[in-house]
Amino acid sequence: MSMKNQTWVSEIVLLGFQNLHNFKVPLFSLFLLIYILTVWENVLIIVLVAFSRNLHSPMYFFLQQLALSDLLESSNIAPTLLLTVMQDGITLPFAGCMTQFYFFSATEGFECLLLAVMAYDRYVAICIPLRYTSIMSHRVCVTFIVLSWVLGLMSALPLANIMATLQFCDQITIDHFFCDFFPLLQFSCSDTFLVHIIMILESIPVVSLPFILISVSYMCIAHAILKIVSHTGRQKAFSTCSSHLAVVSMFYGTIISIYMVSPSKESQTTNKCLSILYTIATPLMNPLIYSLRSSDIRQGLGLLTAKS
């Protein structure tokens, strides 16, 4: 990421959550516990899928990649959050802030694409079950994942690069707990028109198109489920999608609330709470949502525990 035009500001102050007083230690303890549980849960999912034979299927392979993405995102954001809580704000080098913004954008982009791939997987499993094995072969699944990672990493690069070349006239003091897009942009004295255009253009293939694919997939799935005569068959088909639907709703709901609505100073506290929901709480909840709904994961966990 180029830094050649960014000469006025070398550090960024993140305020985090101010005036916590007696709530500082309890809040720090809560966030630390959430982070520890997040790391433990997602590492467990990655290990279970890697070593349990009954989890060697496309759905669990994609779940393993979701766990990896959640682990990386949480490890990128949580340490900064913990420091801002304990120290009433921290100072970051500008380069460090841009690096955090880049990896945050990349993992978010990857997760959008991955959720679309997972929706397509459920569509094939329910609507074209006889061809599922041939369509969702291991080679195809690996190709989907590699393309998603490449697109996520590459799509974040132009936006992070142009953000790094913006000029900031004064010391940047951001009322947030990590380096996010809108809080950074508010302090720029450069023309930000091009930045907004790049963000909109990048959001089309990385956010909008995956959301459309997810919506179309579930319309087809709903149509197929309604054709199932038996109540038990309908319930079984829907149960294979309910976990993914819950994750998609939580993920896209917070993204739309934060990035599709124009930010204002009055809503900054709300934005921070929503940001906690999808950067800290969602990586914690995703493994729980899938684990509670999947007998295969519970069985794999039991076998792994028995072996140890």
N, C-alpha and C positions, 0 to 999 in steps of 0.2 A: 504494500500500500504506500503510495507516494506521499511524502511529507513536505515536498519542496515549497509549497505556497503557504503552509501553515507555520507562521513565524511569530505570531503575537502571543500565543498561549502554549505553555509547555506542560501545564498541570490542570487537572480537573478535580473539583471538590464535589463529592457525593454526600448529600446531607442525610440520606436514609430516612429514619423516623426520629424526629426531634421531640424534645420534652417528654421523654418516656418516664423519667423520675424513678419511682419504685418498681416500674414494670420492666426496666431494662434487663435485669437478670432473668426473670421468668420468661420474657420474650426471647432472649438469647438462648436459654435452655430449650425452649420449644423448637426454635428453628434448628438448633444443633441436633436435637433428637430426630426431627423430620429428615434432616440431611443424612444422618447415620442410617436411619431406616430405609431411606431412598437408595443409598449405596448398597445396603445389604440385600434389599428386595430385588433390585435390578441385576446385581451380580449373580444372585441365586437363579433368576430366570435364565440368564445367559448360560450358566453352568448346567442347569437342568436340561435345557434344549440341546446342548452340545453332547451330553453324556447319557440321556435317556432315550432308549430305542423307540418307545411309544410316542415320543415327541418329534420324531424325524418326519415332519410333514410340512407343506408350504405354510400353513397357518401359523405354526409354532416357530418356523424359521423367520417369518416376518415379525412375530412377537419378540423374538430374540433381538432383532435389529431395532425394534421400538425401545426395548430395554436399554440397548447400547446408546441410542440417541438421548433417552431420558437421563441416563447416567452422565453423559458428557455435558448436557445442558445444565443439570443441577450442579455439577462440579465447576462449571464456568460461572454460575451466578451465586450460589450459596455462600462461598467464602467471603465475597464482597458484602453480601447482606449481613453476615455475622459480624464483620468488622464495623460496618456502619452502625449497628445496634449498640455494640460495646463502647465505641469511641465517639458516638454522636456525630458521625460523619468521618470520611476518610479522603485523603488526597491521592489521586492516581496520576501517573505520567500520561500525557496525551496519547502516546503510542500504545500504552497498556490498555487505555480506554477503547481505542479503535480496534485493538486485537480482540478484546472482549465482545465488542459490537459485531465484529466479523463472525466469530465462532457462534455467537448467539443467533445471528441471521442465518448462518449455514445450517445449524441443527434444526431451526424452525422450518426452513425450506425443505430439508430432508424429511421431516416429520409430516409435512403437508403431502408430499409425494408418496410417502410410505402408506399413509392412511388411505390414499386413493388406490394404491396397489392392493392393500388388504381388502378394500371394498370390492375390487375386481375379482379377487380370489374367492370371496363369499358368493359373488354373482355366478362364477363358473361352477362352484360346488353345489349351488342350489338350482340354478337354471339349466346347467349342462352337466349333470352329474356323471353321465356315462363317458364323457370325454375329459373329465377333470384331470386324471392322471397324465394324459398325453399333453393337454394344454399347459398345465402347471407343473411341468417337469422341473427337476432340480436346476438344470441349466437355465431355463427361463426365469426361475425365481432369483438365481444369482445375478442374471443380467438385469432384472428389474432393480435389484438392490444397488448394484454398481452404478447404473444410470442415475438412480435417485441420489446417491452420495455425490456423484460427479456434478449433477445439476444443482444440488444444494450448495456445494462448495463454490462452484463457478458463478452461480447467480448472485451470491452474496458479495463477490469480489468487486464488481463495478460500483455498487452502492457504498461499500466501505471505503473504496478508493476515493470517490468524489467527496465523501464526508471528511476524509482525512485532509483534503486540499482546501476545505472551507477556511475562511478567516474568522477568528473570534476576537472581537475588539477589547474585551475586558476579561478579567478572571472569570472562569466558568464555575458557578456554584449551582449545581443541579439538585432540585428537590426530588431525588429518586435514589434507589439503592443499587442501580447498575446503569451502565451506559446504553441507553435506549435511544431510538430514532428521534421521536418528537422532542423529548427534553433537551437533547443535544442541539437540534435544529433551531430551537427558540433563541439560542444565544449567538447565532451566527450573524455577522454583519455583511456577509456576502449575499449575492443573489441566489436564492434557494430554488428558483423555478426549475432548473435542470435536475436538481436532486429529487423533487417531487415527480417529475416526468419519469426519471429512471425507476423510482420506487413503483409507480403505477405500471410501467412496462414490465418490470420484473415480477410484479404480483400476478400478472395474467397467467404465465405458464406455471408458476410455483404455487400460487394460492387459489386463483379463480378457477382455472381448468381442473385441478384436482377436486375442488369442491363440486364442480359440475359433474365430473365423472362419478364421484361418490353418490350424488343425488340421483343420477340416472341409474346407477347400479342398484340402488335400494328401491327405486320405483319398479324396476324389473323383478327384483327379489320379492317385493310385496305382491306383485301381480302373480308370480309363480306360487307363492305361499297360499294365496286365496284360492288357487286351483286345487290345492291338496284337500282331499275329501275328509280324511280322518282328523279329529281334533288333536290327537297325539302327534301325528305327523306335522301338523302346523306348529305345534308347540316346540317340537324338536328342531324344526327348521328355523324358527324365530330365535331360539336360544343360542344358535350358532352365530347370530348376528348381534345380539343384544349388547354384548361386551364392547364390540367395535363401535356400535351406535353411541354408547355412553361416552366412550373416549372421544369420538368425533364431535359430539355435542359440546363437551366440556372444552375441548381444544379450540374449535372454531367459534364457539360462543364468546370466549374471552378475547380472541384475536379481533373479532368484529367489533366488540365493545370498545377496545382500546384504539385500534388503528383505523377503523372505518368511521369513527366519530371524531370530529375536530376537538383536539384537546384544549382545555382552558385551565386557568389557575384554580378556579373554584373546584374543579373535578380532579385535581392532582392527587388528593388522598384516595379517592375512589380508584384512580388509575393505578396507584401503587398497590392497593389491595387486590385489584384484578391481576396485576403483574405477578404478585405472589401466588395467586391461584394457578396460573399456567406455567410459571417458571419453577416453583417450589412444590406446590401441592399436587399438580398433575403428574410429575414424575414419581411421586409417592403413591398416587391413587391407581395409576395404570396397571402395575403388577397386581395390586389387590383386586381390581375389577376383573382381570382375566383369570386370576388364580381362584377366586371364589366361584366363578362360573364354570371352570374347567375341571372335570373329574380326572382328566389325563395328567394335568399339572399336579394335582393333589396326589395321584398315584405315583408319579415320578418323584415327587418329594418324599413320599413314604419309602420308596425303594432306595433312594439316595441316603436317607436317614438309617435304614436298615443295614446298608453296606458299611456305613461309617461306624 
